[in-house]
């Protein structure tokens, strides 16, 4: 089994945090990416203790962002929540095993209710990064902007391409703001390989996440992710391009799929490791 694999907790969504840590470690996987909701359910201090006891590396924390709303109480609340997420990321990274990384994945947010102002929404993402980057720098946390597939632009992320994410990140130091490269969201982009090279040249790939795209999509397109190797994504080409930049961190498998969620989490972790070893690991260099 590859020592680069990390199980993103979304892949075993229905497992509580202690269960997620246990089945990941029991399978021989060395790293895990956590989500805020299960951490909040258990409490940050207890979550950090459980993570430390598990012996697992901490690869990312999901998620911050959703700050495209105009100025006002809702925006202030969003930014304050992101500051809390930064602090949580730092605490969990400190609790993880050696090699843990303090990376907070940011999903920008979609158009505010009733708005058609895509340009304005993107400008507010840039403004939010300016407000949050000093806090991230002080905490030792990297904010990782995740571009989402354009089908999510209205409701989840007005940032759709790796190039857009890099445009937002580059005014800041690489250790403060980077990008999250998720194959599900970027595989289609004709500029992908040039943008991967660009990201690597400035050291901005904060995390590499993988899952597959298979047509037809589910009725709920959010739940259309599959194990690597089950769809059309060229993991060899993309993974080799990422590896060529010098990226040497953990690689997360993040799957949103109802059938996967409904399965036994221990079996899902084993299946995920098999898929990763077959489709991704051979190309990591």
Beta strands, then each sheet from edge to edge (+ up, - down):
strand 1: 5-8
strand 2: 31-35
strand 3: 57-65
strand 4: 103-107
strand 5: 142-146
strand 6: 177-182
strand 7: 205-210
strand 8: 212-213
strand 9: 225-226
strand 10: 251-253
sheet 1: 1+ 2+ 3+ 4+ 5+ 6+ 7+ 10+ 1+
sheet 2: 8+ 9-
end
